[in-house]
Amino acid sequence: MDSLAARSRVRSRKRFLLAAMGCAGGMVLFDQTVVAVALTPMARDLGLDAAAMYRVVLIYVLSLSSLAAVVGMIARRFGFPRTVRCGVVLFAAAGWVVLRSRRPVLDLRLMRLRAFAVAVALTFLVQAGQLSLMLHAAVHLQQVEHLSVLTSGVALLALVVPLGAGTYLSGRLRDRFGSARAATVTGLACAAAGVAVWTSALASGDPYWQIPGMLAAGLGMGMPIPALSAEMMNSVPDDARADASVLRQTLRQMGGAFGIAVIGAVALTGKDRTANGAGVFTGAATVAGFVGAGVFLTLAFVLALTMLPRRTDLTPP
C-alpha cells in the first residue's frame, strides 16, 4: 500500500514538472510573439527607423540569453523548485552568485561531446530561423498588409498554434523511432517547405493565401527542439545535466540574436528597397527576412540529415 502511494506521489511530481516546463516554454514563445507584434507600434511611437528596430530585438534576445546562464547557476545552487518560486527575488542576487561561484557560468567542455554539440548546433540554427521568421512576419502584417496590432496577433496564431502541435508530435516520433533524427529531419523539411510556400504567397497581398505556409512552417519548427533537448540531456552524465541545460538555453537564444543580426545586416544593405524614406519596412524586407530564415532552416536540415544517428542509446554516459 505504501509502495502504491509512493508511486502515485512520484507520478504526481512528474506531471507537475512536465506542466511547469510546458508553461515555461509557452511563456517564452508568447513573449517572443508579443515582442514581434508590438515592435511596429513601438517604432511608430518612438520614431525608430528600420535599423533601430533590429537593434531593439537584438538587445532583447541578447539580454534573454545572458540571463539564461545566470538563472541556470542560481538553479544549480539553490534547486529548481525554489528557483521557480522565488525567481523574481533571486534576480537581484544574480550578480553576487556569479561572482562567488567557483564554477564557470557556461561549461563549454560539454561541447566536446559530439552528440551534445550537434544537438546544440541544430538548436542554434532553428532558433535563428524561427525568431527571424516571426519578427519579419509580424512587421510585414502591420507595415505592408496594414493590419492592426490585434489583427496581426490573431493572424500569427496560424504560425504559433502549429508550433505547439509540433512539440507534441516531436515526442511521439522520438519515442517511436528511438532518436531525435525522425522528428528533427521531418520537422525541418516541413518548416523549410512552409517558408518557401509562405514566401511565394507574399506577392499576392492577401494574408489568407499565406496561411498554408504559416501552418507548415509552424508545425515543422515545433518538432526539432523537444527531440533535440531530450537528445542533449541523454548525451551527458547525470551530474552535468544542469550545466547542459544552461548551455543549451543560452546558445539557443544566442542563435536567435545571430539570425536577427545576419538577416538584418543583409536587409539593411539594400535599405532603398527594404525600407521607405520614413524607415518603414517594405515587402522586399520581408522577402529578405524569409529567405534568410529559410537558409538557416535548410542548413539545419542538412546537418540533421548527415549528423544525427538513426537510433540513440538511452543510457547516458
N, C-alpha and C positions, 0 to 999 in steps of 0.2 A: 504493500500500500504506500509506504514511504517512498519506494522507488518510483512508483507511478506519479506521485505528487512531485517528486524532484524532476522527472522528465517533463511534466507539464509546465513547471516553472522555467525550465530551460527553453522549451518551445516558445513560451510567452516572451522571454527575454529576446530570443532571436527575432520574433515577429516585431517587437518594439524597435530593435536595432534596424531591421530592414525598413520599417516605416520611417524612422528618423533619417536614414540615409536617403530614402526616396524623396522625402520632403526637402531635405537639404539640396539634393540635386535639382529638384523642381524650383527651389528658390533661386538658385544660380541662373537657370535658364530663364525664369521670369524676370530676374534682374537685368540680364542682358537684353531681353526683349524690350523692357521699359526704357533702357538707355537708348536703344536704337530708335524707338518710336519718338522719344522725347527730344532727340537730337535736333530735328528741324525747328520746332518752336523755340528751343533754347537758342539756336543760332540766330533766329529771326529777332528775338527779344534782345540779345546781347550784341547784335551786329557782327556775327562771326562769318568769315568767308570760308571757302571750301577747305583751305589748308588748316585753318583754326579748328574746324570740325574734326579733321583727322587727329589733330593734337589732343583734343578733348578725349577722344576714345582711347588713344594711346596712354594717356595719363591714368584713365580709369582702369585699363587692363593691367598696366604695369603695377599699379597700386594693389590690385587684387592678387597678382602673382607673388608680390613680395610679402603680403600679409598671410598668404597660404603657408609659407615657410615658417613664419613667426608663430602662427597658431598651431602648427604641427609640433613645434618644440614645446609649447605650453601643454598640449595634449599628452605628449610623451612624458612630461614631468609630473603632471597632476592627474592624468587619467581622462579617458574620453567622456564619460558621463558628466563628470564635474565640469569639464571644459564647456560642454554644450549648455549646461545650466547656468554657468557663470561667465560665459564668453564675453559679454559686453563689458563686465567689470575687469576681466583679465586683460583686455586690450590695453588698459592703462599701464599694466605691468609688463607689457611685451618687451620693451627695450631692456628692462632690468634682467629678465630671464635670458635674453640672448647674450648679454654681456657676461653673466655669471656662469653660463653653461660651458663645460669643457669639451662638449661635442660640437661638431660643425652644424651650422644651420641646415645645410644640404649635404648629405653623404653621397658625393659623386662617385665613390668607389663602387656603388651598385651598378653603375653603367658598364662595369667590366663583365657583368653577366649578360651574355648575348641575348637571351630571351627577353630579359627586362629591357635592355637597350632598344631592341627592335620595337617592343610594345610602346615604349615611351616616344620613340621617333614617330610612330604611326599616330599616337595621340596628339603629338605636336602638330603634325600636318593636318589632321582632321579639324582641330580647333582653329588653325589658321584659315582653312576654307570656310568653316561654319560661321565664325564671327564676322568675317568679311562679307559673306553672303547675306547674313541677317542685317548688317549695318546698311549695305547698299540697297537691299530690298526695301527697308523702312524709309530710307531717304527718297528712293525712287517713287514710292507710292504717294508721298506727300508733295515732293517738289516737281515731279514730272507728271504723275497722274492726277495731282491736285486733290487728293483725298484728305479728309480731316484727320486729326490725330486719332480720334476714336475709331473712325472707319478703317484707317490703315492698321491699327492694332488688331481689329477684328479680322481683317484680311490676312494678317500674318498667322492667324490660327491655322490656316491651311498648311503652314510650314511647321508650326510648333506642336500641334496635336500629333501629327505623324511621328515626330521625334520621340514622343512618349511611347507610341506604339512600337517604334523600332527598338527601344530599350527592352521592352518585354520580349519581343521576338528574338533579340540577341541572346538572352539567357536560355531560351528554349533550344536554339541552334547549337549553342556551346555544349549543353547537356547531351544533345543527341549525337554530335559528331566528336566530342571529346577534346576540342581545342577551339581557339578563337578564330581559326582560319575561315571557316564557313561563314560565320556572322560578319567578319570583317571584310572579306573579299566580296561577298554578296552585297553587303551594305554600301561599300564604296563604289561598286559598279552601278548600283541603283542611284546613288547620290550624284555621281558624275553624269549619268544619263539624264537625270532630272534637271540638273543645272543646264545642260545643253538644250533640253526642251524648253525650259523656262526662259533662257536667253533668246532663243528663236522667237518666242511669243512676245517679247518686249516691244517689237516693232508694231504690233497690232494696236497698241494704245488701249486695249481693253483688259482690265485686271482679271476678268473671268477666264480668258484664254491662258492666263498664267497659272491657274490653279493646278492642272495636271503636273506641271513641272515642279510646283511647290510641294505637292503631295509626295512625289517620288523622291525629291531631294531631302525632304524632312525625314521620311521613313528610312532612307539609306544612311543619313548622317546619324540617326539614332542607334544604329546597330553596332558600329565598331566599338564605341567607348566602354560599355559594360563588359563585353567579352574580353577586351584588352586589359581592363582593370583586374579581372579575375586572373588573366594570364600573368600579369605583373606580380600580383600577390602570391601566386603559386610558384613563381620563379625565384623567390628569395627565402632565406631562413625565417622561421617564426619570429626570432628576436630582432629582425631587421624590417619587419613589415610596417612599423610606424614610420621609419625613415623612408621606406619605399613609397608610402602613401604621400608623404610630404613632397618628395621629389617629383612624383608623378603629377600632382596637382599644380605645383609651381611651374613645371615645364609646360604643362597643358595651357595655362594662362599666358605664359610667355609665347607659346605658339600663336595664340590669338593676337598678341601685340605684334609679333613678327609679320603675320599676314596683313594686318592693317597697315603697318609701316611700308611693306614692299608694294602692296597694291596701291596705297595712297601715293607713294612716290611715282609709280608708273602713271597713275591717273593725272597727277598734277603736272607731269612733264608736258602733257597735252592740254593745258588749262584753257586755251582758247576754245577747245572743243568740248571739254568736260564741265565747264562752268561758265556762266554768262558774266557780264560786267559787274553784277552785284554779288558774285561769288556763289550763286545758286547752281546746284548740280543740274546737268542736262542728261539726256538719255545716254550719251557717249560715256559718261562716268559710270553709269550703271553697267553698261556692257563691259567696260574695263574691269570693274569690280567682280562681275560674274565670271568673266573669263579667267581672272586671277584665281578665284575660288575653285573653279573647275580644274585649273592646273594643279593646285595643291592636292585636291582630292584624287586626281589621276596619278600623281606621284605616289600618294599613299597606297592606291590600288596596286601599282606595280611593285612597291616594296612589300606589301602584304602577300601578293601572289608568289613572290620569289623567296621570301624570308620566313614566313610563318610555317611551322610544322603542321602536318595533317592531323596529328594527334599529340597530346601533351601528357607527360607523366604527371598524375595528380598528386604525387608525393613531393613536397617541397624539399630543396636541398638542405 
